[in-house]
């Protein structure tokens, strides 16, 4: 594992590597600095606006609507710190997630051009019974008209876990500190996780993460994972702060062609999580 700043590579080379991963949707990458402690209301508003805008969204664009990167902004966090603190917190968050109930809404569509030709849809509530056992109750659906894509029973748990960025998913790649970006009022340090060599397949996670420094926690990510059950598509994962200390998924989405057998199939995935409650 290596750590570099974006400037150490040179902006042109750095952005070229991101373009090769289909992560940068424009030549500029996007970041800023925020101040103060009243950040969550604006962040929640931003998240709600993103959720409401989903039906009009085209393919996922990681940098859409964001400001230019502040390449001069410094970070206290090195690649070693990233592995030690951020990746370690990912394990903590994953274990804590198992102790929270929530509502999950899943939609997977296949498309021919702009026409949806198949869809899987399900809404479920995860809760705990009097003995503390985890139970899932389906409250809507499931409906399934997919013919060009098959889904396994546990694919969506696998999808969430694929973007839980523990050390084994990131330590084999270069970790590049790129600057800062303002998300609401939160001062997010941005790291790009890039393959060391040009390889045909994705290894671990390759993409971009936004880290809230004071929590050493990933609040957003955008990229591809070799562990994802579909694709590997480019997934955007937006998280929310739960119980003032855990960053759990609020939204996972993708919208692009997937290799399914010998065919390329346009797949649109939207998974929304809400109403977290501790056991």
C-alpha positions in Angstrom: 0.0 0.0 0.0 1.3 3.5 -0.9 0.1 6.9 0.1 0.5 10.0 -2.1 -1.1 13.4 -2.4 -2.7 14.3 -5.7 0.0 16.9 -6.3 2.7 14.3 -5.9 1.4 12.6 -9.1 0.5 15.8 -10.9 -3.2 16.7 -11.4 -3.3 15.5 -15.0 -2.0 12.0 -14.2 -4.2 11.8 -11.2 -7.4 12.7 -13.0 -6.5 10.5 -15.9 -6.4 7.5 -13.6 -9.8 8.5 -12.2 -11.2 8.8 -15.7 -9.9 5.4 -16.5 -12.0 4.1 -13.6 -15.0 6.1 -14.8 -15.0 7.9 -11.5 -14.4 11.5 -12.5 -17.3 12.8 -14.6 -15.5 16.1 -15.4 -11.8 17.1 -15.5 -12.1 18.7 -12.1 -12.7 16.8 -8.8 -14.6 18.5 -6.1 -13.9 19.6 -2.6 -14.1 22.4 0.0 -13.9 23.3 3.7 -16.7 23.8 6.2 -16.8 25.2 9.7 -18.9 25.0 12.8 -20.7 22.2 14.6 -24.3 22.6 13.3 -23.6 20.6 10.2 -26.1 17.8 10.3 -29.3 19.7 9.4 -27.8 20.9 6.1 -26.4 17.4 5.4 -29.7 15.8 6.0 -31.4 18.3 3.7 -28.8 17.5 1.0 -29.4 13.7 1.5 -33.2 14.1 1.3 -32.9 16.2 -1.9 -30.7 13.5 -3.4 -33.3 10.8 -2.5 -36.1 12.8 -4.0 -34.2 13.4 -7.2 -33.5 9.7 -7.9 -36.2 9.1 -10.5 -34.8 11.9 -12.7 -31.2 10.7 -12.4 -29.4 9.2 -15.4 -26.2 7.2 -14.9 -24.4 7.7 -11.5 -22.0 10.6 -11.8 -19.8 10.9 -8.8 -18.8 14.5 -9.1 -22.1 15.9 -10.4 -23.1 19.3 -8.9 -19.9 19.6 -6.8 -17.4 22.3 -6.6 -13.8 22.1 -7.9 -11.3 20.3 -5.7 -9.3 22.2 -3.2 -5.9 20.6 -3.9 -4.1 22.8 -1.4 -6.1 21.7 1.6 -4.1 19.6 4.0 -5.1 16.5 5.9 -3.8 15.1 9.2 -4.6 11.6 7.9 -2.0 9.5 6.1 -2.6 6.2 4.3 -1.5 4.4 7.4 -4.0 6.4 9.4 -6.7 5.6 6.9 -6.1 1.8 7.3 -5.7 2.1 11.1 -8.6 4.4 11.9 -11.1 4.5 9.0 -10.9 0.9 8.0 -11.0 -0.2 11.6 -14.1 1.9 12.1 -15.7 0.1 9.2 -15.5 -3.1 11.2 -17.0 -1.3 14.2 -19.9 0.1 12.1 -20.6 -3.3 10.5 -20.9 -5.0 13.9 -23.1 -2.2 15.2 -25.3 -2.4 12.1 -26.3 -5.9 13.1 -27.9 -4.5 16.3 -30.1 -2.0 14.6 -33.5 -2.4 13.1 -34.4 -0.4 9.9 -36.6 -0.2 6.9 -35.1 -1.1 3.5 -36.6 -0.5 0.1 -35.0 -2.3 -2.9 -35.5 -1.6 -6.5 -33.6 -3.3 -9.4 -34.6 -2.6 -12.9 -33.3 -3.7 -16.3 -33.7 -1.3 -19.2 -33.8 -1.4 -23.0 -32.9 2.2 -24.0 -35.2 4.3 -21.7 -37.8 1.6 -21.3 -37.9 -0.5 -18.1 -38.3 -4.2 -19.2 -38.1 -5.8 -15.8 -38.1 -4.9 -12.2 -37.6 -6.4 -8.7 -39.2 -4.4 -5.9 -39.4 -5.1 -2.2 -39.9 -3.1 1.1 -39.1 -4.8 4.4 -38.8 -3.9 8.0 -35.9 -5.4 10.1 -36.7 -5.7 13.8 -35.9 -7.8 16.9 -38.3 -10.0 18.8 -38.7 -10.3 22.5 -35.8 -12.8 22.6 -33.5 -10.4 20.7 -33.7 -12.4 17.5 -33.5 -10.4 14.3 -36.6 -10.7 12.1 -37.4 -9.3 8.7 -41.0 -8.6 7.7 -41.8 -7.9 4.1 -44.3 -4.9 4.0 -44.5 -4.5 0.3 -44.0 -7.0 -2.5 -41.8 -8.6 -3.5 -42.6 -8.2 -7.2 -40.2 -9.6 -9.7 -40.5 -9.3 -13.5 -36.8 -9.5 -14.2 -35.9 -11.9 -17.1 -32.4 -10.9 -18.0 -30.9 -10.7 -14.5 -31.2 -13.2 -11.6 -30.9 -12.1 -7.9 -29.9 -14.3 -5.0 -31.6 -14.3 -1.6 -28.7 -12.6 0.1 -27.4 -10.4 -2.7 -28.4 -7.1 -1.0 -26.6 -7.9 2.2 -23.6 -8.8 0.1 -23.9 -5.5 -1.7 -23.9 -3.5 1.5 -20.9 -5.5 2.8 -19.0 -5.0 -0.5 -18.9 -1.3 0.3 -17.9 -1.7 3.9 -14.3 -0.7 3.3 -12.3 -2.9 5.7 -8.5 -3.1 5.3 -8.6 -6.2 3.1 -10.6 -4.2 0.5 -8.3 -1.2 0.2 -4.8 -2.1 1.4 -3.7 -3.7 -1.9 -4.2 -0.4 -3.8 -2.7 3.1 -3.8 -4.4 5.5 -1.4 -4.2 9.0 -2.7 -5.2 12.0 -0.6 -6.9 14.5 -3.1 -8.1 17.4 -1.0 -11.3 18.5 0.6 -14.9 18.9 -0.4 -17.8 20.5 1.3 -20.8 18.2 1.8 -23.4 20.3 3.6 -21.3 21.9 6.4 -19.1 18.8 6.9 -15.4 19.1 6.2 -14.7 16.0 4.2 -11.2 14.7 3.4 -11.2 12.9 0.1 -9.2 9.9 -0.7 -9.0 8.1 -4.0 -8.2 4.4 -3.9 -6.6 3.4 -7.2 -5.2 0.2 -8.6 -1.4 0.1 -8.8 -1.5 -1.6 -12.2 -3.8 -1.4 -15.2 -5.7 -4.7 -14.8 -8.8 -5.8 -16.6 -10.6 -6.7 -13.4 -11.4 -4.7 -10.3 -9.6 -5.9 -7.1 -11.1 -4.9 -3.8 -12.5 -1.4 -3.8 -11.5 1.1 -6.5 -12.9 4.6 -6.3 -13.3 7.6 -4.1 -14.3 8.1 -0.5 -15.3 11.1 1.6 -14.1 10.9 5.2 -15.4 13.0 8.1 -12.2 13.6 9.9 -13.4 14.0 13.5 -15.1 10.6 13.3 -12.5 8.9 11.1 -15.6 7.7 9.3 -16.6 7.3 5.6 -19.7 9.3 4.9 -19.9 8.7 1.2 -18.2 6.6 -1.4 -18.3 6.1 -5.2 -16.6 3.3 -7.0 -16.5 -0.3 -7.9 -16.0 -3.4 -5.7 -15.0 -6.9 -6.8 -17.2 -8.2 -4.0 -20.4 -6.6 -5.4 -22.9 -9.2 -6.5 -23.9 -7.3 -9.7 -21.3 -5.9 -12.1 -18.9 -4.7 -10.9 -21.0 -1.6 -11.4 -20.0 1.9 -10.2 -22.0 2.3 -7.0 -22.6 5.5 -5.1 -23.1 4.9 -1.4 -24.4 7.7 0.8 -24.4 7.2 4.6 -26.2 8.8 7.5 -25.1 9.4 11.1 -27.0 7.1 13.4 -27.0 7.3 17.3 -24.5 10.1 17.0 -21.6 7.7 16.3 -22.3 5.2 13.5 -22.3 5.9 9.8 -24.8 3.5 8.3 -26.0 3.4 4.6 -28.9 5.6 3.6 -28.6 5.0 -0.1 -26.8 2.6 -2.5 -27.4 3.1 -6.2 -26.0 2.3 -9.6 -27.1 2.9 -13.1 -25.1 1.4 -16.0 -24.4 -1.6 -18.1 -23.5 -4.9 -16.4 -21.9 -7.9 -17.9 -24.5 -10.7 -17.5 -23.2 -13.9 -19.0 -22.4 -13.0 -22.6 -24.6 -10.0 -22.7 -24.5 -6.4 -21.5 -27.6 -5.4 -19.6 -28.4 -1.9 -18.5 -29.1 -2.3 -14.7 -30.5 0.4 -12.4 -30.1 -0.4 -8.6 -31.6 1.7 -5.8 -31.5 0.6 -2.2 -32.8 3.0 0.5 -32.3 2.5 4.2 -34.3 4.5 6.8 -35.7 4.6 10.3 -32.8 3.0 12.2 -33.6 1.9 15.7 -31.3 0.2 18.2 -32.3 -3.2 19.5 
